[in-house]
Amino acid sequence: MGGKTTSGRTELPRRALLGIGAALPFLGTPASQGVARADTRSAPGTWPDAAAWQSLRAQVGGRLSAIAAPDFNDPQLAGQLSSPFFIRDQAALTQSSGWVDGWQAAPGAYVVRARDASDVAATVRFAARHGVRPVIRGGGHSYLGGSNAAGGLLVWTRDMNGIVMHDRFVPAGSQAAPVQAVSLGAGCIWLEAYDAVTTRAGRYVQGGGCTTVGVAGFVQGGGFGSFSKQYGTGAGSLLEAEIVTADGRVRTVNDAREPDLFRALKGGGGGTFGVLTRLTLQTHPLPATFGLVHWQVRARSDAGFRRLLAAFVDTYATRLFNRHWGEQARAGSGNRLELFMTLQDLDARAARECWRDLERFVADNAREYEIEAPFELTVLPARRIWDGDWLRLHAPSLVTADTRPGASPGQWWWAGNTGEVGTFWHGYQSMWLPASLLDRGRRAAFADAWFASSRHWPVSLHFNKGLAGGTEEAIMRARQTVMNPQVLDAFALAIIAGEGKPAYAGVSGEALAQARSDRERIDRASARLRRIVPGAGSYISESDYHLAGWRQACWGAHYEHLARVRRRYDPQGLFRVHHGVGT
């Protein structure tokens, strides 16, 4: 039940993966011994000496170490690279391995495996004093390479994973009414959060679809889950944050304390305004049920496919455009419509009724359509949706367990996310689709544009990543974030993306040629769809590395406010990320 859908992978030659071992050891050597300093902030000859590094090591209780690259010639490594938990445990790796003509994952020089905010503060002060580039890593899922920089000093919040449930939380200095909430260390991933909040405590917290996504980066990007139309964004649920800013101060911020900085953290982009060390998010009552629908239909002709997309758009507009439904519909290759949609707070009978018209349309035109995957509806008790033991017993095909020796039995991920582990991005376009496209007089034109775009590359509509049709409360909380306001009026985020196998330190010319060809097709598909939504904004966490006009696309009118906050809290530009405010 992940939040990302792309095309099938472009296969990278195995030699491209195994052949990178020769490059990685050099990149992983401590920078004081010769790493190319062009990727750090230090000028040549100014890298901190051994005494300076030893001083930092003492300040952080010995938790500073040089980053060692994995041995990619080890035959056992290939199997481990398919586990997002393995990648999570490696300071030298990231969950995406790079982007064609953009970035490629390469180890930093040193890492501080922070235990608490004081470790982070000491590391930030060191980086500022010595001109070393700090790189922040929580879950390591940044598509744009935000948790990666060759030769940098990695601030790793991996061990800051404490979780505290609150029955009556009031932000510091606030007069607000108490609410139920959860405080999460910045190193937490959503699987840990869901286990504590949903499986054990019977509440809901708005988090990510992929189980290994980090909570801090998710919220700073905005943060959509499968049920955003009901509960809003992760950023909208943020009540308070602890952050270390560029001056090395540990600050507790909320609506009452430093509200401008607090608001900037609600969708302003990860790694931009400081290092988050703790987040407190509002929790919500669980509905009775969560569930999903999967169905795949292939049209035997282009004309039939166009009609099928139009029929689906009608069904969505009349039956599914509400708080109950989320996730994806994908117009794919070979005239395939694949549906993978989630539901909340519906029983099986009510959920099936929503699909009656589309099922009848397909049945009445059986000669035009082939059912490649039968309509499948699964409804389960809401408390079990992230209960790994329950899922392995009742829905084993949905989950993949981490079977590495010594792995915790509680470590698992959605089977549909396996293909994204270590992915090398060829292209990734996203755009908000306004709800006005669902007006009766515009549906046909929208379906035509969706069809025309799919002639170049598969196009997925992520309905949970637009808040139109959602609850008033979800939209109200989103108004207090700094995401592009288009999200409030969007019924979906269109995503057009493609990727290849891991390429952590390089990729062969043959694969680069394929990647660039894929990118061109992705761009053509995007351009075709944009004809009906000129000026459509994008989602910073799932956007194009090469996106032109990214400031306006990701934040709209909020950008100037964010830039002022950045200048106030980081005037020297210590924190730098691609497409980061002020960089």
C-alpha positions, 0 to 999 in steps of 0.5 A: 500500500505504498504511495508511489507508482511508476512504470516497470523498471528499466533493466540496468546491466548487472555489470553496472552494479557490480562494477562500481566497487572500484569507485566507492572506496575512494568516495568513502575515504575520510575527506581528510585523506583525500575525498574531493572537497568540491562536494563539501563546503570547505575550501581546499586546504581548510578541511578540519584536522585530526584534532578537530575531528577527535574533539567532535568525537568526544562531544558526541560520546564517541558516536562519530565514525568514518563512513565505509562503503559496502563491498559491492563485489560481495556476492551476498550484497545483491540479495540484501540490496532488495531490503529497504531495512538493509539500506536503512542500516547503511550510512553509505546508502540511500533508498534511491540511488540517484537520478539521471543527469542529476545526482548519484549516491556516494558516501559522505566522509564522516557520520555522527549517529546522533543519540539526542538533540545535544549530539545534533547541536554539537555536530551542527556547531562543528559543521558551521565552525569548520565549513563542512557541509552537514547532510541530514538523514532520517529514513533516507528516502529523498528522491532529490538526494537530500540525504546524500552528499559525497564528502559531507558530514552525515547527521544520522538520526537513526537512533532517535526513535523514541515514541511517546503517546499523549492523552492530553497534549498542549504545545509549550506556551500555548493556550490551545485545548488539549488533544491526543497526540504522539511524539516521535523521534526524528529517526522513527520510520512510519512502520514504528509509528503505526505499530505504536499508534494504530496496532497497539493504541488503536488510534490513527496518525497521518503518515506515509504509505511506505513503511520505511519512510522517515517521519521527519522528512515526510512531514517537512515535505507535506506528507500524504498517506493513503487516507489524506482526504479524511485526515489531511496531510502529515504537515497539517497534523504537526503540533510541535517540533524540536529543531536544531537551527544553524546556530546550534540552538535547540528550539521547541517551536509551535504556533505559540513559540517561533510560529514562522519557523514552525509553519515553515516546517509544515511543508517547506521541505526537508533539510532546509531550516535545520535538523528536526529532532522530535515531532509531535503529531495529532492523532485521530480516532480509528474508523471501523475499517480500512481496505483496498480494491485491485482490478486490472482491465485491458482494452483491445483497441485504442478507442475502447481504452479511451472509452474505459478511461472516460467511464472510470472518470465518470465513476470517480466523479460520481461515486469515489470523489469523497473522503472514503477513497484514496490511492491510484488509477494507472493508465498503462502500457498496452491499453491497461487500466490498473486500479489500486485504491484504498478505502476507509470507514466503509463495509464491503457492501457499501464499498462494492456498490461504489463500483457498480456502474464501472463493473456494468460498463465493462461487462456490457462491453465484454468484447472490447475488454479483457479482465487481466486481474479480477475485481478484488475487494479486501476490507479489514479491521482498521487496527490490523492494517499495519499489524505484520503478524495479522497480515502475514496470516490473513493477507500474505501476498501484500507484505514482504518480510525482512528475512536477513539473518538477525532481522527483527520479525517486525520488519516488513514492507508492502510487496508493491514497494519492493521494486522501488528499493535503491531505484535510479530515477530516469524521470519523475513528473507530478502535477496537481489536477484541479477538481474542476476537471471533474465537472460534467462538462469537462470530464470527456476532455480530461479523459482524452488528455489522460489517454493522449498522455498515456500514449507516451508513458504510463500516467497514474492519478494519486487521489489521496494526494489532492485534498478536494473532496476531503473533509473540512477539517483536513482542508482547514489544517492544510491551509495552515501549511506552506504547500502550494495552495493548489493542493486544496483544490486538487482532486489528485496528483498526476505522477508520470515516472520511470526508474531503473535498478540500483546504481550507487556510484555509476551507470554504464553508457548504455543504461544512461542512453536508455534512461535519457530516452525514458526521460524524454518520453516522460517529459512528452507525456507530462507536456501533453497532460499539462495542456489542460492544466497550464501552470499546475504546481508540483509536490516537492517530495515527488517532483522532477529533479530538473523542474523549471520554476520549482519555487512557484511550482512547489510553494506558490505564494508561500515561497517569499515567506519561506525565503525570509524565514530561511534568511533569518535562521540560516543567514550563512546557508549552512543547510543546502539541499536540491530545490531547497528554499534559499538555495 
